[in-house]
């Protein structure tokens, strides 16, 4: 996947930071990780163009990076006008950072009889905002583009290879869960590691 984004260094630095923070078996939610992620989404100069393309019918989930040990993954979610997710969970922790536009997040609580009830009012994420997700704290939600006439883009960091995690979508009326595996919208990854132009530019003469 080619890239015309001038700030790809920023993405590369974040991935290096997350890799350094990861223990041999996992990456944990920590203040240092959240701060690094918040700094990434505060800037809108690094996301490769190919990972910003909407689909006329479905929201898109583009893989930006997956740790070789699958301790974490980073994805961009591209919401076409008026698009939304089903009610779903994650089975791993996550951070959601808003990059462009805005999205609405409605959380749900699962009752003892299996029904789902709204957990408070829906919240709206604006560019630069970061929201935390944790299965232990309840991570069932529905996300939708806040705009009916334009694209919105958010960036998500997960504590696993989210495209390969078996998780659930829910019938909002009954709370009935159904297993699903999301996969990814693109078969290729951004080329983070071709630094040849910068190296050539630094060679004297």
FISELO-426773 format. One record per residue: residue number from 1; residue in three letters; x, y, z of N, C-alpha, C in turn. Coordinates in steps of 0.05 Angstrom, whole numbers. Example, Ala and Ser with C-alpha at 12.3 -4.5 7.8 and 13.67 -1.06 7.14 Angstrom:
BEGIN
   i  aa   n_c1   n_c2   n_c3  ca_c1  ca_c2  ca_c3   c_c1   c_c2   c_c3
   1 Ala    264   -114    156    246    -90    156    264    -66    156
   2 Ser    257    -45    142    273    -21    143    258      1    157
REM end
This chain:
BEGIN
   i  aa   n_c1   n_c2   n_c3  ca_c1  ca_c2  ca_c3   c_c1   c_c2   c_c3
   1 Unk     17    -24      0      0      0      0     18     25      0
   2 Unk     15     42    -20     31     66    -21     20     86     -2
   3 Unk     36    106      4     28    127     24     39    154     15
   4 Unk     20    173     15     28    201      9     26    219     34
   5 Unk     22    207     57     19    223     81     46    233     91
   6 Unk     48    260     96     73    271    104     81    264    133
   7 Unk     63    254    149     69    250    177     71    221    185
   8 Unk     79    204    166     81    175    172    100    169    195
   9 Unk    120    187    198    138    183    221    123    182    247
  10 Unk    102    198    249     86    199    274     74    171    280
  11 Unk     64    158    260     52    131    264     74    112    271
  12 Unk     97    113    258    119     96    263    129     99    292
  13 Unk    130    124    301    139    128    329    119    117    349
  14 Unk     93    120    344     74    109    362     76     79    364
  15 Unk     79     66    341     81     37    341    106     28    357
  16 Unk    128     42    353    152     36    368    148     39    398
  17 Unk    134     61    406    128     65    434    111     43    446
  18 Unk     90     35    432     72     14    442     88    -12    444
  19 Unk    105    -17    425    121    -42    426    140    -42    450
  20 Unk    153    -19    455    170    -17    479    155    -21    505
  21 Unk    130    -11    506    114    -13    530    103    -41    535
  22 Unk    102    -58    514     90    -84    517    108   -103    532
  23 Unk     96   -118    550    110   -140    563    112   -164    544
  24 Unk    127   -185    551    130   -207    533    103   -220    524
  25 Unk     83   -219    541     58   -232    534     35   -214    528
  26 Unk     37   -188    534     14   -170    530     22   -141    532
  27 Unk      5   -124    521      6    -95    525    -17    -88    542
  28 Unk    -12    -73    564    -32    -66    583    -40    -36    580
  29 Unk    -65    -30    588    -74     -2    589    -59     12    612
  30 Unk    -43     32    605    -28     47    625    -30     76    619
  31 Unk    -25     94    638    -24    123    632     -5    130    609
  32 Unk     18    116    609     38    122    588     28    115    560
  33 Unk     15     92    558      3     84    532    -19    103    524
  34 Unk    -37    109    542    -59    127    536    -49    154    527
  35 Unk    -28    164    540    -17    190    533     -5    190    505
  36 Unk      9    168    498     21    165    472     -1    163    450
  37 Unk    -22    148    456    -44    146    437    -58    172    433
  38 Unk    -63    186    455    -76    213    454    -60    232    437
  39 Unk    -33    231    440    -16    248    424    -19    241    394
  40 Unk    -21    216    388    -24    207    360    -49    219    347
  41 Unk    -72    216    361    -97    225    349   -102    255    351
  42 Unk    -84    269    366    -86    298    367    -77    310    341
  43 Unk    -62    295    325    -51    305    300    -64    290    276
  44 Unk    -71    305    256    -84    293    233    -66    297    208
  45 Unk    -42    286    209    -23    289    187     -9    263    180
  46 Unk    -19    241    190     -4    216    188    -19    192    176
  47 Unk    -45    193    175    -61    170    166    -58    166    136
  48 Unk    -49    143    126    -46    139     98    -73    142     83
  49 Unk    -72    154     60    -96    160     45   -113    135     40
  50 Unk    -99    112     34   -114     88     28   -130     78     52
  51 Unk   -124     88     76   -138     79    100   -159     99    109
  52 Unk   -167    117     90   -187    137     95   -211    134     77
  53 Unk   -211    113     60   -231    111     39   -257     99     50
  54 Unk   -280    112     46   -305    101     56   -316     81     35
  55 Unk   -336     65     44   -351     47     27   -379     58     26
  56 Unk   -393     56      3   -420     67      2   -440     54     21
  57 Unk   -435     29     29   -454     15     46   -445      8     74
  58 Unk   -419      2     77   -409     -9    102   -386      9    113
  59 Unk   -385     11    140   -362     24    152   -337      6    147
  60 Unk   -314     18    145   -290      4    139   -271      3    163
  61 Unk   -257    -20    166   -238    -24    187   -211    -32    174
  62 Unk   -194    -12    173   -168    -16    160   -146    -21    180
  63 Unk   -132    -43    176   -110    -50    194    -86    -32    188
  64 Unk    -76    -18    208    -52     -1    206    -27    -16    215
  65 Unk    -31    -32    236     -8    -48    246    -19    -69    265
  66 Unk     -7    -93    264    -12   -113    284     15   -123    294
  67 Unk     18   -121    320     43   -131    333     48   -160    325
  68 Unk     73   -167    319     79   -194    310     70   -216    330
  69 Unk     69   -209    356     60   -228    376     30   -225    382
  70 Unk     17   -208    366    -12   -202    369    -19   -191    397
  71 Unk      0   -176    409     -6   -164    434    -23   -139    431
  72 Unk    -23   -127    408    -40   -104    403    -43   -100    373
  73 Unk    -64    -85    365    -68    -77    337    -78    -49    336
  74 Unk    -73    -35    314    -82     -8    310    -97     -7    284
  75 Unk   -121      4    284   -138      5    261   -150     33    257
  76 Unk   -157     39    232   -174     63    227   -202     54    220
  77 Unk   -222     67    232   -250     62    225   -259     86    208
  78 Unk   -269     79    185   -279    100    167   -309     97    164
  79 Unk   -323    118    173   -352    118    173   -363    135    150
  80 Unk   -377    122    131   -391    137    111   -414    152    124
  81 Unk   -426    170    109   -448    186    119   -470    169    131
  82 Unk   -477    173    156   -499    159    169   -494    130    176
  83 Unk   -470    119    172   -464     91    178   -461     86    208
  84 Unk   -466     61    216   -464     54    245   -458     24    247
  85 Unk   -449     16    271   -443    -12    277   -468    -25    288
  86 Unk   -469    -52    288   -488    -65    306   -480    -61    335
  87 Unk   -497    -68    353   -489    -69    382   -469    -93    384
  88 Unk   -446    -88    396   -425   -108    397   -407   -105    421
  89 Unk   -391   -125    426   -370   -123    446   -343   -128    433
  90 Unk   -321   -131    449   -294   -132    439   -278   -155    449
  91 Unk   -283   -163    474   -268   -185    487   -239   -178    494
  92 Unk   -230   -154    486   -204   -144    493   -207   -114    499
  93 Unk   -187   -103    514   -189    -74    520   -184    -58    494
  94 Unk   -190    -32    496   -185    -15    473   -186     14    480
  95 Unk   -175     30    462   -178     59    463   -189     68    436
  96 Unk   -207     87    436   -219     98    412   -211    128    412
  97 Unk   -198    136    390   -190    164    387   -203    176    362
  98 Unk   -214    199    365   -228    212    342   -207    228    326
  99 Unk   -207    224    300   -188    238    283   -202    259    266
 100 Unk   -223    252    252   -238    270    235   -268    267    238
 101 Unk   -283    288    236   -311    287    239   -319    282    268
 102 Unk   -339    265    273   -348    259    300   -363    233    300
 103 Unk   -363    219    322   -379    194    324   -394    194    350
 104 Unk   -416    180    350   -434    177    373   -430    149    385
 105 Unk   -426    147    411   -422    122    424   -444    118    445
 106 Unk   -460     97    441   -480     89    461   -472     63    474
 107 Unk   -467     65    500   -459     40    515   -484     26    526
 108 Unk   -481      0    531   -503    -16    541   -494    -32    565
 109 Unk   -513    -38    582   -508    -55    605   -524    -81    601
 110 Unk   -512   -104    607   -526   -129    604   -539   -136    631
 111 Unk   -565   -140    631   -580   -147    655   -578   -176    661
 112 Unk   -584   -185    686   -583   -213    693   -600   -231    675
 113 Unk   -622   -221    664   -638   -237    647   -629   -236    618
 114 Unk   -606   -223    612   -595   -222    586   -602   -197    569
 115 Unk   -623   -183    578   -631   -159    563   -609   -137    565
 116 Unk   -609   -120    545   -591    -97    545   -606    -72    550
 117 Unk   -595    -55    567   -606    -29    573   -585     -8    568
 118 Unk   -593     16    559   -574     37    554   -560     45    580
 119 Unk   -534     48    579   -519     56    602   -514     86    601
 120 Unk   -534    102    609   -532    131    608   -537    141    580
 121 Unk   -532    167    577   -536    180    551   -513    174    532
 122 Unk   -518    175    507   -498    172    487   -478    195    489
 123 Unk   -453    189    483   -432    210    483   -422    214    454
 124 Unk   -412    238    449   -402    245    422   -372    251    424
 125 Unk   -357    237    408   -328    241    407   -322    262    385
 126 Unk   -305    281    392   -296    302    373   -266    297    368
 127 Unk   -255    309    347   -227    305    341   -209    310    365
 128 Unk   -191    290    370   -173    292    392   -183    278    417
 129 Unk   -209    272    419   -220    258    442   -212    229    442
 130 Unk   -208    218    466   -201    190    470   -220    177    490
 131 Unk   -230    154    483   -248    139    501   -236    111    506
 132 Unk   -238    102    531   -227     77    539   -249     55    539
 133 Unk   -241     31    530   -259      8    530   -246    -14    546
 134 Unk   -261    -28    562   -251    -51    578   -273    -71    583
 135 Unk   -269    -96    577   -289   -116    582   -297   -117    612
 136 Unk   -277   -113    630   -283   -114    658   -302    -91    667
 137 Unk   -301    -69    653   -318    -46    660   -343    -45    643
 138 Unk   -346    -63    624   -369    -64    606   -362    -50    580
 139 Unk   -362    -66    558   -353    -54    533   -373    -60    510
 140 Unk   -398    -64    517   -418    -68    497   -428    -40    488
 141 Unk   -427    -35    462   -436     -9    453   -444    -10    423
 142 Unk   -455     12    415   -461     17    386   -448     44    379
 143 Unk   -435     44    356   -421     69    347   -433     77    321
 144 Unk   -437    103    317   -448    114    292   -435    140    285
 145 Unk   -434    145    259   -424    170    249   -443    192    258
 146 Unk   -433    213    269   -450    235    279   -461    252    256
 147 Unk   -451    247    232   -460    263    209   -474    247    188
 148 Unk   -495    258    177   -510    244    156   -501    253    129
 149 Unk   -481    271    127   -474    281    101   -444    281     96
 150 Unk   -428    269    114   -399    268    109   -386    246    125
 151 Unk   -361    240    117   -345    219    128   -334    227    155
 152 Unk   -332    207    174   -318    211    199   -297    188    201
 153 Unk   -275    193    215   -254    173    218   -244    173    247
 154 Unk   -244    149    258   -232    145    285   -210    124    283
 155 Unk   -192    125    303   -170    106    305   -173     91    330
 156 Unk   -170     64    329   -174     47    351   -149     30    357
 157 Unk   -142     29    382   -120     12    391   -132    -10    409
 158 Unk   -125    -35    403   -137    -57    417   -115    -75    429
 159 Unk   -122    -88    451   -103   -106    464   -103   -134    453
 160 Unk   -101   -136    426   -101   -162    412   -104   -156    383
 161 Unk   -104   -177    367   -108   -175    338   -139   -174    333
 162 Unk   -150   -151    334   -179   -148    336   -194   -161    313
 163 Unk   -182   -161    289   -195   -173    266   -198   -203    268
 164 Unk   -183   -216    286   -184   -245    290   -196   -253    316
 165 Unk   -206   -234    332   -218   -240    358   -247   -249    354
 166 Unk   -254   -272    366   -282   -281    366   -297   -265    388
 167 Unk   -316   -249    379   -332   -233    398   -361   -234    391
 168 Unk   -378   -214    398   -406   -218    395   -420   -193    384
 169 Unk   -440   -197    368   -460   -176    363   -485   -184    378
 170 Unk   -502   -164    385   -526   -169    401   -551   -158    388
 171 Unk   -572   -173    391   -599   -164    384   -606   -143    404
 172 Unk   -610   -117    396   -615    -97    416   -642   -100    431
 173 Unk   -661   -115    419   -687   -118    431   -686   -140    452
 174 Unk   -671   -162    447   -672   -185    465   -646   -188    481
 175 Unk   -624   -176    471   -598   -181    483   -585   -206    474
 176 Unk   -597   -221    455   -586   -247    446   -559   -242    432
 177 Unk   -538   -256    441   -512   -252    428   -508   -271    405
 178 Unk   -492   -263    385   -485   -279    362   -456   -276    357
 179 Unk   -440   -298    356   -411   -295    352   -405   -282    325
 180 Unk   -384   -266    324   -374   -255    299   -344   -249    301
 181 Unk   -331   -250    278   -303   -243    275   -302   -221    253
 182 Unk   -291   -198    259   -294   -175    241   -276   -177    217
 183 Unk   -252   -188    219   -233   -186    197   -226   -157    192
 184 Unk   -214   -152    169   -205   -125    161   -215   -118    133
 185 Unk   -217    -93    127   -227    -84    102   -207    -83     79
 186 Unk   -181    -84     86   -161    -83     65   -141   -107     68
 187 Unk   -133   -119     46   -114   -142     48    -85   -133     52
 188 Unk    -79   -107     50    -52    -98     52    -48    -78     74
 189 Unk    -23    -73     82    -16    -56    104     -2    -31     94
 190 Unk     -4     -8    109     13     15    102     43      7    103
 191 Unk     58     18     85     87     12     85    101     32    104
 192 Unk    104     24    129    116     41    149    146     43    147
 193 Unk    158     23    135    187     19    139    204     27    116
 194 Unk    193     37     94    210     47     73    219     76     79
 195 Unk    242     78     92    253    104     99    275    112     80
 196 Unk    275     99     56    297    102     38    301    131     28
 197 Unk    278    146     24    280    173     14    295    191     35
 198 Unk    288    187     61    300    203     81    330    196     84
 199 Unk    336    171     82    364    162     84    381    173     61
 200 Unk    369    171     37    383    182     13    388    212     16
 201 Unk    368    226     26    370    255     29    392    263     49
 202 Unk    399    245     67    419    251     88    447    245     78
 203 Unk    450    231     55    476    224     46    490    248     33
 204 Unk    513    256     42    527    279     31    533    276      1
 205 Unk    531    298    -14    539    299    -42    519    286    -60
REM end
